[in-house]
C-alpha cells in the first residue's frame, strides 16, 4: 500500500491511525475465519480469507484491503476482541 495513502487514512469511527496488518496477525485472522468465528462490526459473517488488511493503532479494528483499496466502511470493520488467538502488540 502506498505510504502516502496510509499516512492520511484513519478509522472512520475512532479516527485512530492505521497500520498494515503483520503476517502473524493476518495468519491469526485467517485461522479464525476458517473456523467460522469471525463477524464484521455489523454482525455479518466473514467467510473469505483476507490477503491484506489495516489495523487501528489501538489494535481494536481491522479493515480489509481488496485489490489495493482499503474498505473503510464502519460496518465492514472486524473487531479484534472476537479473535482469541490474536497476537499481542
N, CA, C and O of each residue as an XYZ file, in Angstrom:
356
protein
N       0.843     -1.185      0.000
C       0.000      0.000      0.000
C       0.885      1.245      0.000
O       1.932      1.284      0.647
N       0.453      2.228     -0.719
C       1.194      3.478     -0.839
C       1.316      4.155      0.529
O       0.313      4.361      1.212
N       2.527      4.496      0.920
C       2.800      5.116      2.230
C       2.040      6.435      2.385
O       1.554      6.747      3.472
N       1.938      7.208      1.302
C       1.223      8.488      1.391
C      -0.255      8.278      1.704
O      -0.845      9.033      2.478
N      -0.853      7.247      1.099
C      -2.258      6.954      1.375
C      -2.418      6.489      2.821
O      -3.338      6.911      3.522
N      -1.522      5.624      3.254
C      -1.583      5.118      4.631
C      -1.454      6.250      5.652
O      -2.078      6.211      6.713
N      -0.651      7.248      5.329
C      -0.456      8.385      6.239
C      -1.719      9.211      6.444
O      -1.872      9.848      7.486
N      -2.628      9.212      5.466
C      -3.836     10.041      5.605
C      -5.072      9.246      6.026
O      -6.085      9.830      6.412
N      -4.991      7.912      5.954
C      -6.137      7.095      6.351
C      -6.250      7.006      7.863
O      -5.253      7.021      8.585
N      -7.495      6.913      8.320
C      -7.748      6.669      9.738
C      -9.061      5.908      9.856
O      -9.838      5.838      8.903
N      -9.297      5.350     11.013
C     -10.544      4.639     11.268
C     -11.701      5.644     11.149
O     -11.651      6.713     11.758
N     -12.734      5.311     10.375
C     -13.844      6.256     10.201
C     -14.666      6.482     11.473
O     -15.430      7.444     11.553
N     -14.514      5.611     12.456
C     -15.280      5.745     13.696
C     -14.447      6.413     14.788
O     -14.830      7.453     15.325
N     -13.300      5.801     15.113
C     -12.484      6.304     16.234
C     -11.471      7.361     15.818
O     -10.924      8.069     16.664
N     -11.221      7.469     14.526
C     -10.209      8.385     13.953
C      -8.782      7.972     14.316
O      -7.853      8.765     14.165
N      -8.601      6.738     14.794
C      -7.263      6.207     15.109
C      -6.494      5.991     13.813
O      -7.080      5.602     12.803
N      -5.191      6.238     13.831
C      -4.363      5.938     12.654
C      -4.364      4.428     12.389
O      -4.721      3.629     13.255
N      -3.962      4.065     11.184
C      -3.935      2.669     10.771
C      -2.526      2.243     10.394
O      -1.691      3.071     10.029
N      -2.271      0.942     10.485
C      -1.008      0.377     10.031
C      -1.325     -0.951      9.350
O      -2.364     -1.553      9.621
N      -0.444     -1.406      8.476
C      -0.691     -2.695      7.822
C      -0.699     -3.830      8.844
O       0.060     -3.808      9.813
N      -1.546     -4.801      8.623
C      -1.600     -5.987      9.475
C      -0.361     -6.833      9.204
O      -0.040     -7.119      8.050
N       0.333     -7.233     10.267
C       1.527     -8.061     10.134
C       1.175     -9.502      9.786
O       0.015     -9.904      9.879
N       2.168    -10.271      9.388
C       1.945    -11.654      8.964
C       1.317    -12.494     10.069
O       0.348    -13.210      9.814
N       1.841    -12.425     11.287
C       1.271    -13.211     12.391
C      -0.178    -12.813     12.664
O      -1.022    -13.668     12.933
N      -0.460    -11.526     12.594
C      -1.820    -11.040     12.818
C      -2.749    -11.512     11.701
O      -3.877    -11.935     11.955
N      -2.263    -11.436     10.468
C      -3.049    -11.877      9.318
C      -3.322    -13.376      9.397
O      -4.433    -13.825      9.113
N      -2.307    -14.150      9.784
C      -2.489    -15.591      9.944
C      -3.530    -15.900     11.023
O      -4.369    -16.782     10.836
N      -3.483    -15.187     12.138
C      -4.450    -15.397     13.224
C      -5.866    -15.062     12.754
O      -6.816    -15.779     13.071
N      -6.003    -13.972     12.001
C      -7.307    -13.584     11.464
C      -7.837    -14.665     10.531
O      -8.987    -15.085     10.657
N      -7.006    -15.119      9.596
C      -7.454    -16.119      8.630
C      -7.733    -17.470      9.288
O      -8.619    -18.199      8.841
N      -6.997    -17.812     10.335
C      -7.293    -19.043     11.078
C      -8.679    -18.955     11.714
O      -9.441    -19.921     11.687
N      -8.998    -17.805     12.281
C     -10.316    -17.609     12.904
C     -11.416    -17.621     11.840
O     -12.490    -18.176     12.073
N     -11.165    -17.021     10.687
C     -12.145    -17.033      9.594
C     -12.414    -18.467      9.161
O     -13.561    -18.837      8.908
N     -11.367    -19.271      9.075
C     -11.509    -20.667      8.645
C     -12.397    -21.469      9.593
O     -13.046    -22.425      9.170
N     -12.432    -21.090     10.864
C     -13.279    -21.797     11.827
C     -14.712    -21.249     11.851
O     -15.572    -21.780     12.554
N     -14.962    -20.185     11.079
C     -16.305    -19.620     11.008
C     -16.684    -18.776     12.199
O     -17.867    -18.624     12.503
N     -15.692    -18.221     12.882
C     -15.969    -17.477     14.113
C     -15.669    -15.988     14.014
O     -15.385    -15.348     15.027
N     -15.728    -15.430     12.814
C     -15.423    -14.004     12.646
C     -16.611    -13.310     11.994
O     -17.136    -13.763     10.977
N     -17.021    -12.198     12.602
C     -18.096    -11.365     12.070
C     -17.602     -9.941     11.889
O     -16.661     -9.510     12.556
N     -18.241     -9.216     10.986
C     -17.968     -7.794     10.853
C     -18.626     -7.070     12.023
O     -19.380     -7.670     12.790
N     -18.341     -5.801     12.149
C     -18.962     -4.987     13.193
C     -20.484     -5.026     13.053
O     -21.199     -4.959     14.053
N     -20.983     -5.135     11.812
C     -22.419     -5.173     11.562
C     -23.028     -6.544     11.854
O     -24.247     -6.702     11.787
N     -22.188     -7.546     12.179
C     -22.698     -8.862     12.510
C     -22.740     -9.851     11.356
O     -23.208    -10.976     11.525
N     -22.255     -9.446     10.177
C     -22.219    -10.351      9.026
C     -21.012    -11.273      9.135
O     -19.917    -10.813      9.461
N     -21.188    -12.563      8.870
C     -20.045    -13.480      8.952
C     -19.014    -13.186      7.866
O     -19.359    -12.862      6.730
N     -17.743    -13.306      8.241
C     -16.643    -13.152      7.273
C     -16.289    -14.565      6.833
O     -15.886    -15.392      7.651
N     -16.438    -14.841      5.543
C     -16.226    -16.198      5.045
C     -14.981    -16.346      4.185
O     -14.464    -17.453      4.029
N     -14.497    -15.251      3.628
C     -13.345    -15.326      2.730
C     -12.071    -14.889      3.431
O     -12.059    -13.936      4.209
N     -10.985    -15.623      3.130
C      -9.669    -15.268      3.678
C      -9.317    -13.841      3.294
O      -9.747    -13.335      2.257
N      -8.537    -13.208      4.139
C      -8.092    -11.836      3.907
C      -6.630    -11.881      3.474
O      -5.796    -12.495      4.140
N      -6.325    -11.227      2.352
C      -4.951    -11.213      1.854
C      -4.146    -10.034      2.375
O      -2.927    -10.117      2.522
N      -4.835     -8.945      2.650
C      -4.186     -7.725      3.129
C      -5.201     -6.961      3.960
O      -6.393     -6.967      3.653
N      -4.728     -6.299      5.017
C      -5.645     -5.559      5.884
C      -4.900     -4.473      6.641
O      -3.671     -4.465      6.714
N      -5.673     -3.565      7.196
C      -5.145     -2.488      8.029
C      -5.716     -2.646      9.436
O      -6.849     -3.093      9.616
N      -4.914     -2.274     10.423
C      -5.292     -2.392     11.827
C      -5.177     -1.022     12.475
O      -4.211     -0.297     12.238
N      -6.160     -0.668     13.289
C      -6.049      0.593     14.025
C      -4.891      0.468     15.009
O      -4.595     -0.626     15.489
N      -4.242      1.581     15.305
C      -3.071      1.531     16.184
C      -3.431      1.143     17.617
O      -2.550      0.763     18.389
N      -4.698      1.231     17.982
C      -5.112      0.744     19.300
C      -5.456     -0.749     19.260
O      -5.861     -1.326     20.270
N      -5.290     -1.372     18.077
C      -5.445     -2.815     17.848
C      -6.870     -3.310     18.068
O      -7.065     -4.470     18.430
N      -7.865     -2.461     17.857
C      -9.254     -2.852     18.106
C     -10.024     -3.243     16.848
O     -10.928     -4.075     16.918
N      -9.680     -2.654     15.692
C     -10.467     -2.896     14.478
C      -9.551     -3.144     13.279
O      -8.533     -2.477     13.093
N      -9.952     -4.128     12.476
C      -9.249     -4.475     11.240
C     -10.142     -4.077     10.061
O     -11.351     -4.309     10.076
N      -9.527     -3.477      9.043
C     -10.223     -3.152      7.800
C      -9.535     -3.893      6.664
O      -8.320     -3.789      6.495
N     -10.316     -4.647      5.879
C      -9.771     -5.383      4.738
C      -9.289     -4.430      3.653
O      -9.773     -3.305      3.524
N      -8.324     -4.909      2.879
C      -7.866     -4.197      1.677
C      -8.149     -5.138      0.518
O      -7.631     -6.254      0.478
N      -8.971     -4.692     -0.426
C      -9.337     -5.516     -1.575
C      -8.809     -4.885     -2.847
O      -9.131     -3.740     -3.164
N      -7.995     -5.637     -3.577
C      -7.393     -5.144     -4.819
C      -6.666     -3.817     -4.611
O      -6.715     -2.930     -5.464
N      -5.993     -3.694     -3.468
C      -5.229     -2.494     -3.163
C      -6.044     -1.335     -2.626
O      -5.499     -0.263     -2.365
N      -7.348     -1.536     -2.456
C      -8.236     -0.465     -1.990
C      -8.756     -0.796     -0.591
O      -9.425     -1.813     -0.409
N      -8.457      0.051      0.400
C      -8.957     -0.185      1.761
C     -10.484     -0.061      1.809
O     -11.055      0.885      1.266
N     -11.128     -1.015      2.456
C     -12.575     -0.990      2.647
C     -12.824     -0.330      4.003
O     -12.829     -0.991      5.042
N     -13.028      0.967      3.971
C     -13.094      1.756      5.194
C     -14.525      2.055      5.662
O     -14.761      3.064      6.327
N     -15.461      1.196      5.321
C     -16.830      1.364      5.788
C     -16.921      0.887      7.244
O     -16.470     -0.216      7.552
N     -17.490      1.685      8.134
C     -17.554      1.301      9.542
C     -18.152     -0.089      9.761
O     -17.653     -0.852     10.587
N     -19.210     -0.421      9.032
C     -19.881     -1.706      9.225
C     -19.069     -2.899      8.704
O     -19.383     -4.043      9.033
N     -18.032     -2.647      7.898
C     -17.190     -3.716      7.360
C     -15.968     -4.002      8.231
O     -15.215     -4.935      7.950
N     -15.765     -3.221      9.271
C     -14.642     -3.456     10.173
C     -14.787     -4.792     10.891
O     -15.894     -5.306     11.050
N     -13.663     -5.346     11.319
C     -13.647     -6.611     12.058
C     -13.025     -6.326     13.426
O     -11.853     -5.962     13.524
N     -13.814     -6.496     14.463
C     -13.315     -6.268     15.821
C     -12.344     -7.359     16.243
O     -12.616     -8.543     16.043
N     -11.217     -6.974     16.823
C     -10.200     -7.954     17.209
C     -10.530     -8.690     18.504
O      -9.940     -9.738     18.768
N     -11.440     -8.188     19.310
C     -11.772     -8.849     20.572
C     -12.354    -10.250     20.352
O     -12.265    -11.100     21.237
N     -12.942    -10.493     19.190
C     -13.510    -11.802     18.893
C     -12.459    -12.818     18.453
O     -12.770    -13.998     18.291
N     -11.215    -12.371     18.258
C     -10.138    -13.227     17.779
C      -9.310    -13.719     18.969
O      -8.408    -13.018     19.427
N      -9.606    -14.902     19.461
C      -8.964    -15.396     20.671
C      -7.449    -15.573     20.520
O      -6.721    -15.406     21.498
N      -6.959    -15.904     19.327
C      -5.527    -16.111     19.142
C      -4.811    -14.933     18.536
O      -3.732    -15.097     17.966
N      -5.389    -13.732     18.645
C      -4.778    -12.563     18.006
C      -3.494    -12.186     18.758
O      -3.525    -11.981     19.971
N      -2.370    -12.094     18.039
C      -1.073    -11.813     18.704
C      -1.071    -10.485     19.458
O      -1.703     -9.516     19.036
N      -0.367    -10.457     20.555
C      -0.194     -9.232     21.337
C       0.734     -8.281     20.591
O       1.494     -8.696     19.716
N       0.666     -7.030     20.938
C       1.461     -5.999     20.263
C       2.945     -6.234     20.367
O       3.733     -5.446     19.845
